[in-house]
Amino acid sequence: MSASDQQGRNGGFWAILPPLYLSWRILVANRMPITDCDDVYNFWEPLHFLLFGFGMQSSEYAHEYALRTYAYLTPMKLVAQILGSLSFDTLSPVAAMLSDFPVHSHKVAVFLCLRAFLGALTALTELHFVYSLRLRQHVGGDLALLTALLLLTQTGLSHAAAAYLPSSTWMAVYMLASGLFLQKKRKAFIVVAVIATLTTGRPFGAVMLVPMGVAILLEDRKRFIETLAFTAFTTLLVQGATMWIDLQKYGKWVSPTLNIFLYNAGAGGDELYGVEPLSYYMKNLVLNLNLMAPLGMLGCTLVLLSRSFPAKVSVIVSPAILWFAITFPRPHKEERFMFPVYPLLCLCAVLCFDIVVRGVLSTFQKE
């Protein structure tokens, strides 16, 4: 089947996908519970402080530790201020559609709209991801559409999409960056990677982008120096802006990104918050992704070993192996640490299914 025939056959599905994705993520955002204490005390409370001058402070924002960057809060502060400038009469009908309970407070209405905003942003990155996969030279329309439907229907993605957490941000960043990588938008990929690494307050997520970054460097060796120079310039610019924002709040030049990296890299740093066996992640992945979790793990291995798909697809799949290799051995485990690989596991589950079906059909054809 030609690419044009395939697009024609699935054209109707692709046409309804953007409104379906956006409406679903927006409507579900406030119907998902907030499952992580960091969501509340490390991000919503500090955001409340920036907006209203008071709020609970966690130790991570204490001046002596400075483990969190205010650069991560600043974009949401601007969005909140825009929403807050609207009257309650304007916001309340919207907020009423976003929740299952009456909204009598202007603050609550703004909060509901902010969570819906996060869900909408995630939806846009998901759409960018699957539309990039749709290209025939990658996985094609059928497998991309199946991936889109899996992303939309998995419980884990619905929980993560509207969470105000760096882990959720990295999930969205992975999808955005992968799409840029597949479309060969080299400079846009670098900008996204640098901003995410330096402003989320969780630099460990950069592991998800390392294989793609290396591939970009090696893809065009004639532009190797130019690419490094552009990366260095972008890094200096973003790091300077981030440190300036933190200077306004901490009253000193500080790099929370470096601080949190050193804190977690140190022996026993994160064990303070509890330790869990490896089965903790296995249970969480199955609960959040159901059958897609084991199929996705198997698919990651099959794609890398079988080479059934183009090299670029293998590159965007490989971060799953790196992520598991880093997170699984750590004594301290949290459900949100798996958020970045949720889209990857859904994609790999689809690719696993395709590889197995093609293998079975090939066996019967030989007979």
C-alpha positions in Angstrom: 0.0 0.0 0.0 1.3 3.4 -1.0 1.8 6.2 1.6 -1.0 8.2 -0.1 -3.4 5.2 0.1 -2.6 4.7 3.8 -3.1 8.3 4.6 -6.4 8.3 2.8 -7.6 5.3 4.6 -6.8 6.7 8.0 -7.4 10.4 7.1 -10.6 10.5 9.1 -8.9 9.3 12.3 -6.0 11.7 11.9 -8.4 14.6 11.3 -10.3 14.0 14.6 -7.2 13.2 16.6 -6.2 16.9 17.6 -9.6 17.9 18.9 -10.0 14.5 20.6 -6.6 14.7 22.3 -7.0 18.3 23.5 -10.5 17.9 24.7 -9.8 14.7 26.5 -6.6 15.9 28.3 -8.4 19.2 29.3 -11.5 17.5 30.6 -9.6 14.7 32.5 -7.0 17.0 34.0 -9.0 17.9 37.1 -10.7 14.5 37.4 -7.4 12.8 38.1 -6.2 12.9 41.7 -3.0 14.6 42.7 -1.0 11.5 43.7 2.4 13.0 44.6 3.3 15.2 47.6 5.9 17.0 45.5 3.2 18.2 43.2 1.6 20.1 46.1 4.5 21.2 48.3 7.3 21.7 45.9 5.4 23.4 43.1 1.8 24.4 43.8 2.7 25.9 47.2 5.7 27.8 45.9 3.6 29.1 43.0 1.0 30.3 45.5 3.8 32.1 47.3 4.9 33.8 44.1 1.4 34.9 43.3 0.0 35.8 46.7 3.0 36.3 49.0 2.4 33.3 51.3 2.6 29.5 51.1 4.2 26.5 52.7 7.9 26.1 52.1 9.7 22.7 51.7 13.3 22.3 52.7 14.3 22.1 49.1 13.5 25.9 48.7 15.4 26.8 51.9 18.3 29.2 51.2 20.9 26.9 52.7 20.0 24.1 50.3 18.6 25.8 47.2 17.7 22.6 45.5 14.8 24.0 43.4 14.9 26.6 40.7 12.3 29.3 40.5 12.8 29.2 36.7 10.5 26.2 36.6 7.8 28.2 38.4 8.1 31.4 36.4 6.2 30.3 33.2 3.3 29.0 35.3 3.3 32.2 37.3 2.8 34.2 34.1 0.0 32.0 32.9 -1.6 32.2 36.4 -1.4 36.0 36.4 -3.1 36.2 33.0 -5.9 33.9 34.2 -6.1 35.8 37.5 -6.6 39.0 35.7 -9.9 37.6 34.3 -13.0 38.1 36.5 -14.6 35.3 38.4 -17.7 35.6 36.2 -15.6 34.9 33.2 -13.6 32.0 34.7 -16.4 30.2 36.7 -18.3 28.7 33.7 -15.0 27.3 32.3 -13.9 26.0 35.8 -17.4 24.4 36.2 -16.8 22.3 33.0 -13.3 21.3 34.2 -14.5 19.7 37.5 -17.3 17.8 39.0 -17.9 20.1 41.9 -19.2 23.7 42.3 -16.5 26.4 42.1 -17.1 29.4 44.4 -13.6 30.7 44.6 -11.6 32.7 42.1 -8.4 31.0 43.3 -9.9 27.5 42.8 -11.0 28.5 39.3 -7.5 29.7 38.4 -6.1 26.4 39.8 -8.4 24.3 37.8 -7.6 26.2 34.6 -3.8 25.8 35.3 -4.1 22.0 35.5 -6.2 22.0 32.3 -3.5 24.1 30.7 -0.8 21.5 31.7 -3.0 18.8 30.2 -3.4 20.8 27.0 0.4 21.3 26.7 1.0 17.6 27.1 -1.6 16.8 24.5 0.2 19.1 22.0 3.5 17.3 22.6 1.8 13.9 22.2 0.3 15.0 18.9 3.7 16.3 17.7 5.2 12.9 18.7 2.7 10.7 16.8 2.6 13.0 13.8 6.3 12.7 13.5 6.1 8.9 13.8 3.5 8.9 11.1 6.0 9.7 8.4 6.5 6.7 6.2 10.3 6.6 6.7 9.8 6.1 10.5 7.0 3.8 11.6 4.1 4.7 9.2 0.5 5.9 9.7 -1.0 2.7 11.1 1.5 2.1 13.9 1.6 5.8 14.7 -2.2 5.9 15.0 -2.2 2.9 17.2 0.5 4.5 19.4 -1.7 7.7 19.6 -4.7 5.7 20.8 -2.6 3.9 23.4 -1.1 7.1 24.7 -4.6 8.6 25.0 -6.2 5.6 26.9 -3.5 4.6 29.4 -4.2 5.6 33.0 -0.6 6.5 33.7 -0.5 9.1 30.9 -3.7 10.7 32.3 -2.2 11.0 35.7 1.1 12.4 34.5 -0.3 14.8 31.9 -1.8 17.3 34.3 0.7 16.8 37.1 2.9 19.9 38.0 6.1 17.9 38.3 9.5 17.9 36.5 8.9 14.2 35.8 5.7 15.1 33.8 7.6 17.9 32.1 10.3 15.5 31.0 7.7 13.1 29.7 6.4 15.9 27.5 9.9 17.1 26.6 10.8 13.6 25.5 7.9 13.5 23.1 8.6 17.0 21.8 12.3 16.4 21.4 11.8 13.0 19.7 9.5 14.6 17.2 12.1 17.3 16.4 14.8 14.7 16.1 12.7 12.6 13.7 12.0 15.8 11.6 15.7 16.7 11.6 15.1 20.0 13.4 18.5 20.1 14.9 18.7 23.5 16.5 15.1 23.3 17.8 16.0 20.0 19.5 19.1 21.6 21.1 17.1 24.6 22.5 14.4 22.3 23.9 17.0 20.0 25.5 19.0 22.8 27.1 16.0 24.6 28.5 14.5 21.4 29.9 17.8 20.4 31.5 18.5 23.7 33.2 15.1 25.0 34.1 13.1 22.0 35.3 15.2 21.5 38.5 15.6 17.9 37.5 18.6 17.6 35.2 18.6 13.7 35.4 15.8 13.7 32.7 18.5 14.7 30.2 19.4 11.0 30.0 16.2 10.6 27.9 17.8 12.9 25.2 21.4 11.7 25.3 21.1 9.1 22.4 19.4 11.6 20.2 21.9 14.3 21.1 24.8 12.0 20.2 23.1 11.0 16.9 22.7 14.7 16.0 26.4 15.4 16.6 27.5 12.4 14.5 24.9 12.8 11.8 26.6 15.7 10.1 30.3 15.7 11.1 31.0 18.7 9.0 28.8 20.7 11.3 30.1 19.2 14.5 31.9 22.3 15.7 29.0 24.5 14.7 26.6 22.3 16.7 28.8 22.3 19.8 29.1 26.1 19.6 25.4 26.5 19.2 24.8 24.2 22.2 27.4 26.1 24.3 25.9 29.5 23.4 22.3 28.3 24.2 23.5 26.8 27.5 25.2 30.0 28.6 22.1 32.0 27.7 19.7 29.7 29.5 21.9 29.2 32.5 22.4 32.9 32.9 18.7 33.6 32.7 17.9 30.8 35.2 20.5 32.0 37.7 19.3 35.6 37.4 15.7 34.4 38.3 17.1 32.5 41.3 19.1 35.4 42.4 15.9 37.4 42.8 14.5 34.8 45.2 17.6 33.4 47.0 19.5 36.6 47.2 22.7 35.1 45.9 24.1 33.6 42.8 23.3 29.9 42.9 22.6 26.9 40.6 19.9 24.7 42.0 20.4 22.4 39.1 24.0 21.7 40.2 22.9 21.5 43.8 20.2 18.9 43.3 22.5 16.9 41.1 25.2 16.8 43.7 22.6 16.1 46.4 21.2 13.1 44.6 24.5 11.8 43.3 26.0 11.7 46.8 25.8 8.4 48.6 22.5 7.9 50.5 21.1 11.3 49.5 17.7 10.2 48.4 17.5 7.2 50.8 16.3 9.7 53.4 12.8 9.4 51.8 12.6 5.6 51.9 13.7 2.6 50.0 11.8 0.1 48.0 12.5 -3.2 46.1 12.5 -3.4 42.3 9.0 -5.0 42.5 7.7 -1.5 43.4 8.4 -0.2 39.9 7.1 -3.4 38.3 3.8 -3.1 40.1 3.5 0.6 39.3 4.2 0.1 35.7 1.6 -2.6 35.3 -1.0 -0.6 37.3 -0.5 2.5 35.1 0.1 0.9 31.7 -1.4 -2.6 32.1 -0.2 -5.0 29.4 1.6 -2.2 27.7 4.3 -2.2 30.4 5.7 -5.8 29.8 5.1 -5.5 26.0 6.9 -2.2 25.9 9.9 -3.5 27.8 10.1 -6.5 25.4 9.6 -4.2 22.5 12.5 -2.0 23.5 14.8 -5.0 23.3 13.3 -6.3 20.1 13.6 -3.0 18.2 17.2 -2.6 19.2 18.2 -6.2 18.4 16.0 -7.0 15.3 16.7 -3.7 13.5 13.2 -4.0 12.0 12.9 -0.3 11.9 15.0 2.6 10.7 18.0 3.7 12.8 16.2 6.9 14.0 13.5 4.8 15.5 16.1 2.7 17.4 17.7 6.0 18.6 14.4 7.3 20.1 13.7 3.9 21.7 17.1 3.4 23.3 16.6 6.0 26.2 14.3 3.5 27.9 17.2 1.1 28.5 19.3 4.0 29.9 16.5 5.2 32.1 15.8 1.7 33.6 19.5 1.2 34.1 19.8 4.4 36.2 16.5 4.3 38.1 16.0 0.6 38.9 19.2 0.2 41.0 18.5 3.3 43.1 17.2 2.4 46.6 14.7 5.2 46.7 11.9 4.7 44.2 8.8 6.8 43.4 6.0 6.3 40.9 6.7 9.6 39.2 10.2 8.6 38.3 8.7 6.4 35.6 6.6 9.2 34.0 9.3 10.0 31.3 9.2 6.5 29.8 5.4 6.1 29.7 5.2 7.3 26.0 8.2 5.2 25.1 6.7 2.0 26.5 3.5 2.6 24.6 5.4 3.1 21.4 7.6 0.0 22.0 4.5 -2.1 22.8 3.1 -1.2 19.4 6.4 -2.0 17.7 6.7 -5.3 19.6 3.2 -6.3 18.3 4.3 -5.4 14.8 7.5 -7.3 14.9 5.8 -10.4 16.3 2.9 -10.3 13.8 5.3 -9.9 10.9 7.4 -12.7 12.2 4.4 -15.1 12.4 3.2 -14.1 8.9 6.7 -14.6 7.5 6.8 -18.1 9.0 3.5 -19.1 7.5 4.4 -17.6 4.1 7.6 -19.7 4.0 5.6 -22.9 4.7 
